[in-house]
Amino acid sequence: MKDLIDNHDVQTQIIDAFNFRHATKVFDPDRKIPNSEFNTILDAARLSPTSFGTEPFQLLIVQSPEKRALFRDFTWGANGASNGTAGQLGTASHYVIVLSHTGATMKAGSEYLAKHNREVKQLPEDVVEMIHGAYSKFQDSDFHLETDAHITQWAARQAYIVLGNMMTAGALMGIDSCPIEGFGLDKTEAVLRTEFGIDTRVYKPAVMVAFGYRADGPMFPKTRREMSDIVTWA
Ligand SMILES: Cc1cc2nc3c(=O)[nH]c(=O)nc-3n(C[C@H](O)[C@H](O)[C@H](O)COP(=O)(O)O)c2cc1C
């Protein structure tokens, strides 16, 4: 009986968190997320599942106002309800750029994959070899990841799992967030190269996400399709 009660509480907390989360346009600039809570969000990212466990993402956390300003002109999706400093870029407690790996690290046979399997997954050499074969088959004939662009998109899909888990972890702690795809890819890559020393042949910006505490209520009520329009049971 106790298990049932606890389980019911957890279900309520989960649904409450999903209802609480909305794409926050403007954060309270005076409220900062405590380190321990932000570290929990980072743990949610680190513990996220990824295809073959390859972890093809990096997190760049941009905190200084000067550095954030470098993105402002072409990151229209983080300029909030108005333009300028009032949007997510200007007001978020924490601003994260989620980078995804490219073919440079994720193509079957890459040095990164072998090192990852040896050092992170601690697999013996024969298993590393075997998995290499599995990657090749998966990339070449199962999922048709034939070009570098396909591989980058595949890695970006893993990065979006990370994005979702970070936002849900935040929502469970009462922390607001906004995912951001509203940015110019070419200009973002140029800033990452010149101002952050990131090799954009190896890492591409997949998505951004701002965290903090809402300044106002949601701009729009939460609307969703009916469950029956989404789910088919077979
Ligand atoms: C991948 C992704 C990219 C998004 N990009 C932006 C963005 O650039 N700026 C923004 O204000 N909202 C952005 N959103 C938020 C969506 O517009 C929002 O999630 C959707 O309208 C549903 O509203 P809700 O999240 O408040 O429930 C993005 C959402 C996702 C998942």
The ligand as a Tripos MOL2 file, in Angstrom:
@<TRIPOS>MOLECULE
LIG
   31    33     1     0     0
SMALL
NO_CHARGES

@<TRIPOS>ATOM
      1 C1         13.8670   22.5860  -29.9500 C.3       1 LIG1
      2 C2         13.0640   23.7570  -29.5040 C.ar      1 LIG1
      3 C3         13.4320   25.0300  -29.9060 C.ar      1 LIG1
      4 C4         12.7500   26.1410  -29.4270 C.ar      1 LIG1
      5 N1         13.2010   27.4020  -29.7460 N.ar      1 LIG1
      6 C5         12.6500   28.4690  -29.1330 C.ar      1 LIG1
      7 C6         13.2220   29.7580  -29.2640 C.ar      1 LIG1
      8 O1         14.1990   29.9590  -29.9840 O.2       1 LIG1
      9 N2         12.6710   30.7780  -28.5680 N.ar      1 LIG1
     10 C7         11.5850   30.6040  -27.7610 C.ar      1 LIG1
     11 O2         11.1490   31.5810  -27.1360 O.2       1 LIG1
     12 N3         11.0000   29.4030  -27.6380 N.ar      1 LIG1
     13 C8         11.5100   28.3360  -28.2780 C.ar      1 LIG1
     14 N4         10.9620   27.0930  -28.1160 N.ar      1 LIG1
     15 C9          9.7870   26.9410  -27.2590 C.3       1 LIG1
     16 C10         8.5360   26.4700  -27.9890 C.3       1 LIG1
     17 O3          8.0100   27.4940  -28.7620 O.3       1 LIG1
     18 C11         7.5650   25.9840  -26.9170 C.3       1 LIG1
     19 O4          8.1400   24.8900  -26.2350 O.3       1 LIG1
     20 C12         6.2090   25.5670  -27.4950 C.3       1 LIG1
     21 O5          5.5650   26.6550  -28.0890 O.3       1 LIG1
     22 C13         5.3030   24.9710  -26.4120 C.3       1 LIG1
     23 O6          5.1370   25.8660  -25.3290 O.3       1 LIG1
     24 P1          5.5680   25.4960  -23.8440 P.3       1 LIG1
     25 O7          6.9630   24.9670  -23.8930 O.co2     1 LIG1
     26 O8          5.5120   26.8050  -23.1010 O.co2     1 LIG1
     27 O9          4.6100   24.4820  -23.3190 O.co2     1 LIG1
     28 C14        11.6130   25.9660  -28.5960 C.ar      1 LIG1
     29 C15        11.2280   24.6720  -28.2420 C.ar      1 LIG1
     30 C16        11.9560   23.5950  -28.6550 C.ar      1 LIG1
     31 C17        11.5680   22.2170  -28.1800 C.3       1 LIG1
@<TRIPOS>BOND
     1     1     2 1
     2     2     3 ar
     3     2    30 ar
     4     3     4 ar
     5     4     5 ar
     6     4    28 ar
     7     5     6 ar
     8     6     7 ar
     9     6    13 1
    10     7     8 2
    11     7     9 ar
    12     9    10 ar
    13    10    11 2
    14    10    12 ar
    15    12    13 ar
    16    13    14 ar
    17    14    15 1
    18    14    28 ar
    19    15    16 1
    20    16    17 1
    21    16    18 1
    22    18    19 1
    23    18    20 1
    24    20    21 1
    25    20    22 1
    26    22    23 1
    27    23    24 1
    28    24    25 2
    29    24    26 1
    30    24    27 1
    31    28    29 ar
    32    29    30 ar
    33    30    31 1
@<TRIPOS>SUBSTRUCTURE
     1 LIG1         1 GROUP 0 **** ****
